[in-house]
Amino acid sequence: MIREDISWSDVRWHIQSELLEISSPYNDGFSSWERKKKLYELKFLLDASMETLPHYQGEEEWLQEQKVQQAFSKLSKSK
């Protein structure tokens, strides 16, 4: 099997482009729902995988910082 290198920016770009397509008023619910299901599948895969991975020093602190940043982001968008 030949593995093509996919960069983190490529992964992020693809996910963000899917989010834009799902949110587009020009797409119908049928096609958008199929795209959203793929994102759910990715989420379920990541959630299940994260439970099996080892924990690292500083991980809890980093996760807490991310939660705080997300909260601030949500608060700033609601204004």
Secondary structure, DSSP 8 states (H G I E B T S, - for coil): -------HHHHHHHHHHHHHHHH-TTS-HHHHHHHHHHHHHHHHHHHHHHHHS---TTHHHHHHHHHHHHHHHHHHH--
